[in-house]
């Protein structure tokens, strides 16, 4: 069962390890001897391949001192959850496989709970709860609502069929009778699930929950108290005064349990919404906890810092207290403040040293990040023009592969975009994981995701072509470039890849094929910029999009070309000329009219592009464009000197390839 849960790459490496290990064991111990280990093979490999930690580790926070090999892996999550309940993963599955008639009456409640928690959709949870409603107690019903909230937080907002509505009503009807049996944790869990589902229980249930809160107040933790107030604040319902005072006193006793700055903020917000004035002692306790929790205060100070120097100073002065999220917040904030200084190293030497110190944390920070955090870190560094390198890049690649199943379309597009901006080709495992995930969720891409991904695929593909065989281009064809150094030789990201450039290019083509199919259906919502950039991405490779996508983009172009910036207009026209695509004469008329209308807005870079592209399109369609070329020439004479230079100092954004 464990082997069948592995990805293909893990299956191959694990199988090879087990075969070698078994051969060594049999050779050393003789036939018939088996060696068993309670540790899964992948954990055994990681355990025995730990790297030496940096000598700088004593300087940093204890939360960062864990080796990346100790970080939780996605594949081990279920096993960890099962072990918390006193069962191994295999034992938990075997217990679920036991026929119900063989489960003892003492074990029946636990068996039902596990059956609820193994459901994979809200519909399945409701169907099971409705079918077995007579066997379920209050713990089962709260667990069912919690599972629905986890699987589909927006369940209430979606249209439901009669069967689902009946299951929902059945759960709440029985729960109304069982609220008096809930303990403090049950009350808190029920309110948390209702809040997450954006569902307000009936008045009878809310009154019963308040009465039960009073009855079980001694069992409330600090988190339970804050959850109670937060839920009623979201419900916009004022709890009974006696309940508020009891929670006030209980939270004062449990104030030391508050371990997150966000909990203090949530508590003060909820009390303000409920128009309740807490006791002076509680206010003092909350203030003390707020000042004793520096991590979130550091993040807030970083976000509010106005420049690069102050951001780096705050981060390095609190280096020992930085959490993984604080490091990501710092890099993300720097990417919003500075686009060139750190890359070009034009900031002060002190700031460069501070940035290098923060960068040294990456190998320890990255294993503790989820998919969103990994992507934010890479994307922010790419915006800064600073690539991940060495061990940090290796660790990032390993981690992104392990969490690839949870990546969104935006995550995939930003990850590939980051590699393209770094002028690096991902390692085989990373590229395989990203392209497979992108193909699987292609229907969820939006116009921005399509634009980023097609552009990144184009850059990566050209890098790989140059790696396989250098390509020379003719600068007389007016080729456009978004950045002057995008044709730099490719380098492989992470550890040395065993895949050939042809194999990596095959992965990129597979992703591009999958995205073209879904982009054709979504093109009716594209604006001028996505249309221009997608066409440019294909034109740079010299390969036209598949016919459905090309037709969709050409159909969309007359509707959006007038809305585009001069840059977008020039890119559309250049791309069509570069692809030598036969276009409809009506579309050509729209292009000519647009160029005439926007001539006063064009500058040297657009003019050079259009003066090459328009005659090419005119020759292809048989339409005369001499009049619009003359108008563009007049515009060029207005902004350029006698020698053809641009006296306004405009930068040629699209140099010839």
N, C-alpha and C positions, 0 to 999 in steps of 0.2 A: 504493500500500500504506500509505503514511504517513497519507494522508487518511482511509482507511477505519478507522484505529485511533483516530480522534478521537471525543470525545463530541459530541452534537448541538450544544451551545452553542459548543464550540470549532470545530466544522465551519463554523457560520454566520459567526463572527467571522473565521476564517482565510480562508474563501472570499471574503468581502467585501474583506478586505485584499488578497488576491492579484489580484482583479479591478481594484481601484483602482490598485494598483501597476503592473499590466500596462498599464492605459490610459495612465497617466502616462509609462511607459517608451516606449510606442509613439508617443505624441504628441511626445515629445522626441527620439526617435531615428529615427523614420520606420518604415514598415512593414517587416516581415520581421526586425526586430531583437529578439532575446530576451535577457533579463537573467537570469543564473543566480547563485545564492548557495549556498554550502556550508552556510549556517546555516538551520535550519528557520524557517518564517515566524513561528511563535509565539515562538521565541527572539529573532528579529529585532525583534518588537514589544516584548518585554520589555527588550531591550538599549537600545532607543531611547526608552524611557519611564522610565528610572531617575529616582528622586527625589533631591533634595539630602539628603545625610546630615546628621544632627544634629551640632551643634557640640560635643556632649558625647562624641562617639565616641572621642577620644583617651583618655578616662578608662577605657575598658572593655577587656575582654580581646580579644586578637587573634582568638579563636575567634568573637567576636560582631561583628567589624568587617565581615564579608561582607554585602554588600547582599542584601536578600531576593530580588532578581531573579537572584542567582547561585545560590540554593538549588536543589537537584535537584528536578525535577518528575517525578511518577509516569510520565507518558507517555514521558519520555526515558530511562527506566531501561534498557530493553533496548538502546537505541542506545548508551548509555554502556558497558554490558557488552560489546557487540559491538566497540566501538572499542578496548577494552582488549586484545582479542585481535588487533588489527591490521586489523580489518575494519569498515566502516561497517555500519549496520543492514541496508541494502538489499543490500550485497554478501554479508553473511552469509546472508541468506535465499536469494539467488540461488544461492549455493554449495550450500545444502541442497537446492535444487530440481534440482540437476544429477543425472541418472540415475547410479546406482552404477557401471554399466559404463563410464562416461566419466570416473570418478575415477581418477587415477593411483595407483600403489602407494605412492608417497611421501606422497600426501595422504589415503590411505585411513584411517589412524589418527585424524587430525583430523576427518575427515568422520564417522566413527563416534562420536567424542566429542560432536560437535555434535548428532548425531541423538539421543543419550541425553539431553542437556541440554534439548532442545526438547520432550521428553515432558511431558504435563500431569497425569499421574496415576501413582501408584505401580504400578498394574496395568499401564499401558503400558510403564513402565520394565522391569518384570519380564518381560513378554511379549517385548519387544525383546531383552533380554539372553539369555533362554532360546533364542530363535530364532537369534541370531547368536553363540552362546557360543563357537564354534570360531574366530571372527574377533576376539574381544575379548582384549586383554591386561590386565595388572594395573592400568594407569591407567584403562581403561574400566570395570573392575569396581568400583574405588574410587569413580569418578565416579557409577556407577549407585547404589551404596549411599548416597552423599552426597545424590543427587537424591531418593531415597526418603525419607531422613531429613528433607529440607527440605519435601517435599510432605505427608508423613504421619508425624510424629514418634511417634504412638501406633500405628503399623502392627502391631506385635507383639501388642498387647493386643486387637486385633479379630479375629473369626473369619474364616478365609480358606478359599477353595475349593481343590480339588486342584491346579488349574493354577497358582495363585499360590504354593502351597507348593512345587510342583516347581521353579518359577522361582527361588524363594529358595534352595532346597537346591542347585540347579545353580550359582548364583553362588558360594556359599561353598565348594562342593567344588573348583571350579577355582581359587578364590582361595587355597585351602590349598597348592596347588602353586606359586603365583606370588608368595607373600609374600617369598621371598628376592630377588625382582627389584625390590622397592619401595625407593624412596629415603626420606630422612628425612621429607619432606613427605607421602609416601604412607602411611608408618606412622602419622603423626599424624592424617591425614585419616581413615584407616580406624578408628582408635580413637575419634575424635570422632563419626563417624557411628554406630558401635556404641553409644556412650554415649547419644547422642541418641535412638536407637531402643530403648534399654533392652534390648539384646540382648548376651548374653555369648558370645563366640566359643568354639569348642572348645579344649581344652587344647593340642592340636597347633598350632593357629593362634596361640594366645597365646605358646607357647614360641618359635615361629618369629618372631613379632613382637619378642620380647625379643632374640633373636639378631640380627635385622636392625637393631634399635636400636643394639646394640653396634657393628655393622659400619658404620653410617652416622652415628655419634654426632657427628662433626665437622660434619655438615650440620644438626643440630638447632638451631632457634632457641629463645629463651626460652619462647615460646608453645608450641612443640612439647614441651619438657620438662615444662611444667606440665600440658599435655593428657595426656601419658603417665601421669603420677602421678594425675591426676584420674580418668582412665578406670579404672585398676586399683583405685583406692579405691572407685569405684562398683561395680566388678565384685566387690569384696571378695576380691581375690586378691593375694597378696604376690609382687611381682616378685623376680627373682634379686638377691642382694646386689651382685653385680658390676655389674648394670645400674643399680641405685640409685646406686652410687658414681660410675659414669660420668656419669649424668645430673646428679648433684650438682656434679661438676667442670665440666660443660658449662654449666649454668645460672649458675655463678659467673662464667664467661667472658662470658656473654651477659646479665648482670644489667642492663646499661644499656638493653637493649631493652624492659624492663618499663615500660610507659607507662600502665598502669591500676592503680588501687588494688585493684580487684577481683581482678586476677591474683595479687597478693601474698597476699590473703586466701584465694584458692582453693588456692594452693600450700601455705600453712601448714596448711590444713584437710586436704588430701590426705596430706601427710606425717604428720600426727597420726593419720589413719585407718590408714595403712600401718605405724604404729608404727616409724617410721624417724627417727633422730636426725641431722639434717643437720650438716654441718661448721660449725665456728665461723665460718669465713670467709663461708660462704653465709648464715648467720643475720645476720651483720653487713651483708652486701650487701643482703639483703631489707629489713632495718630502714632502711638508708639510702634505698632506693627508696621505702619506705613514707612516710618523712618528707618526701621530695622530691615527692610527688604530693598536692598540697593539695586538688584538686577534690573527690575523694570524701570526704576528711576534713571538708570544709566541709559536704557534704550530711549526713554522720553527725552533726556537731555541731548542725546545724539541726534534725534529727529529734529529738535528745535535749534540745533547749532547752525549758524548762518554761513559758515565757510569751511573750507577743507582743513585749515589749521586747527580750528576749535574742535571739529569732529574727531580728528586724529588725537588731539590732546586729551579729550574726555575718555576716549577708548583706551589709550595707553596708561593713563593715570589710574584707571580702574581695571587693569589687565587681569588681576587675580580674581576679580568678581565677574568677569565676562562669561555669559553663557553662550551656547552655540548660536542661538537666535540673535543675541546681541551682536555677534561678529557679522552675521548676515545683514542685520539692520545697518551696521556701520558701513559695510561695502555698498549696500544698496543706496544709502544716503549720499555717499561719496559720488556715485554714478550720476546722481541728480545735480550735484553741485559742480562737478568738474568732468569735462570730457577730454581734455588734452593735457592738463598740467602734469598729472602723475605719469601718463604714458610718455610724454616728451621729457619728463624729469626736469620741468622748469620751475617746480615749487622749491621751497627751501630744503636744504640738506636735512634739517631737523625733521621736517614732514616726511621726507623720503625714508629716513630711519624708522620713524614711527609706523609708516605703512609696511615696511619690511618686517617689523616686529609682529604686527597683526597678521601678515601673510604667513608667518611661521606657525601660526595656530591652525592653518587649514587642514593639515593631515589629521589633527585630533578633533577638529570641529566637524568635518564632513561626515564621518560615520554616524553621527548622532542626528543628522538632518533627515527629514522626510523628503519625498519627491519635490514638493513645492519649494522647500528650502534649498535643495540642490540646484534647482533651475534658477531661482532668484540669484544665488551666488554666482553661477556661471554667466548668467545674462548681464548682471551688474558689472562683472569684470570685463566682459566683452564690450560693453558700452564705454568702459574706461580705456579700452584698448590694451588691457593687461591680461595675458593668457595664464591659465593654470599650468604649472610646470612640475616636472619631477614626480616626487611621491604624492603630492597633492592631486595631480592629474590622474595618477594610477588609482588612488583611493576614490576619487570622484567617479571614475569609470566603473569601478567595482560596485560602488553604492548605487549608481543610476541603473545598472543592470539588475540589481537585486530588487529595486522598487519600480521597475519599468511597468509592471502590471497596473500600477495605480496612477500613471501619468495621464494628464489630460491632453487634449489637442494643443492647447497653448503651451504646455510644458514641452511637448515633442518639438513644436516649431521653434521655440526659443532655444532649446538645446542644440538643434542643428544649426540655427542661426549663429549661436555663440561659436561653434567650431568653425563656421565659415568666416566669421570676423577674426578669429585667431589665426586664420590661414593654416589650419590643421585638418588633417583627415582623421576621423575617429578610429579607434582600434576596431578590430573585427567584431568583438563581442558587443561593444557599445553601439556600433552602427547597426548590427543585426537586431539588437533590442529596440532601438529607437524606430527603425524602419518597420519592424514587425508590429510594434504598438501603433504607429501612425497608420498603417494599413488597416489594422483592426478597428480603429475608431475614426476612419476617414469621414464618415457622415457627420461627425460632430465638429468638424473644422468650420471656422467662420472665415470671412474674407481676409482678415488680417493674418490668420494662421496660414491660409493658402499662400498669401503673398510672401511671408517669411520663409515658408518651407520650399516653395518653388525656387526662390532666389538662392537659398542655401544649397539646394540640390544642384543648381547650375554652377555655383562656385566650387563645390566639392567635386563635381564631375570634371570640371576643367583642371582642377588641381591634380586629380588622378590621371588625366590624360597627359599632363606635362610630366608626371612622375614616370609614366610608362614610356613616353617618347616625346621629347620637346616638340612643340608646334610653333611654327612661324606664321604670322598673319600679315595680311596686306593692309597697311594703314590707309590706302586710298579708298577703301570701301566705306569710310565714315563710321567705323565701328564705335559704339558707345561704351563707356565704362562708368559705373557709379563711383568707384574709387580707383585711383591710379595704380595701386599695388595689389589688386585682387588677383593678378596673374602670377603672383609669386609662386615659387616651387612648393609643392605640397610637402607637409611633414606629417607623420603619423602621431596622433595623440595617444598618450599613455605608453604602456609597454609595447615592445616591438611586435608588430602584427605579422601573423603567419599567412594572412590572406593576400592574394595577388591584387593589383589594382583592378583587374578585370572582374574579380569576384566582388569587390567593394562597389564597383560601378553597377554591377548587376543588382545589388541591394538597393542602390539609389534609384535605378530605373524601375524596380518593382514598386517602391513607394510612390514614385511619380505617376506610374500607371494607375494605381489605386486612387490617388488623389484627383487625377484628371476625370475619372468617372463621376465622382461626387461633386467636383467643382462645376462640371457642366450643368448639373441640376441646380446648383446654388448661384450660378452666375447672374441671375436676374436681380440679385440684391447687391451686386458689386458696384462700387463707385469708380470714379475715374482713376484713382491711384492703384487699386488692385488690378484693374484691367490693364493699365500701362505696365505695371511691374511684372505681372504674370507673362504678358506677351514678350517683354524684354528678356525674362529669364530663359524662355525657349529660343528666342532669336540669338542670344549669346552663344548657345550651344549649336545653333544652325539646324535645329530640329523643330518642326512645327508641332503644336499640340495635336492630340487626336481630333478627329473631325468633329465629334459632338461638342467638345470644349471650344474649338476654334470657331464653330458656328455660333455658339452661345456668346463668346466674347465679341464677335463682330456684330451680333444683334444688339448687344448692350452698348457698343461704342457710340452710335449716334445719340443715345439718350444721355450720356455722361460726358462726352468730350468737351462740351462747352462749359461744364462745371469744373473741369480740371485746371490745375495750375499750368503755366507755360511749360514747365518741366515735364508734366504728365502728357501734355499734347505732343511734345517733341518725341517722347519715348514711344508713344503709340504709333506715330507715323514712321519713325525709324525702324521699329520692329516689323511692321508690315512690309517695308521696303527690303529689309534684310532677309525676311523669309521668302520674298518673291511670291507672295500669296496673291492669287487672283481675287480681287474684291469687287463688290457690286458698284456699278457707276454711281448709284444714289449715295452710297457711303463715301465715294470719292468726292462728290459734290459737297457733302457735309464737311469733309476734311478741308477742302479748299476754302469754303466759307468761314470755317473756324479759324484757319490761318490768317485770313484777311481781317477778321474781326479782332483777333488777338495780336496782330502785328505790333501795335504800340507797346505791348507787354513783353515782347521777346528781347533777350539780350544775346550777347555774342555766342554763348554756348548753344542756345536753341537755334539761333540763325544758321550757324555752321551745319548743325544736324539737318535742319529742314532743307537747306539749299542742296544737300546731297540726296535726301530721301524723296522729296517731292518729284523731281524729274524721273526717278526710278519708278515710282508709283504711276506717274503719268504715262510712261512708256508701257507699263504692264496693262493699264486700263484703256489706253488710247485716248485719254483726256488731256487737253492742253492745259499746262500749268504755268505757262510763261508769264501770265499776268500776276499771279500770286508770287512768283519768284522775283519779279521786278519790284513788287511792293516790299518784299522782305529785303531786297537789296537797298532800297531807299532807307529802310529802317537801319540797316547795317551802316550806311554812310552817316546816319545821324549820331550813332554811338561809337563808331570806330574812327581812328585817325587815318591819315592818308596811307600809312604803311600797313593798315589792317589790324593794328593793335587796339585794345579797348582802353581808352583814356579814363574810363570810370573805375578801372582797377578790378573789373569783374574777373573771377577765376574761372577758367575753363574746366567745368565739372566733369565733362565727358571727353577726355583725351582719346585720340585714335589708338586702337589696339596695336 
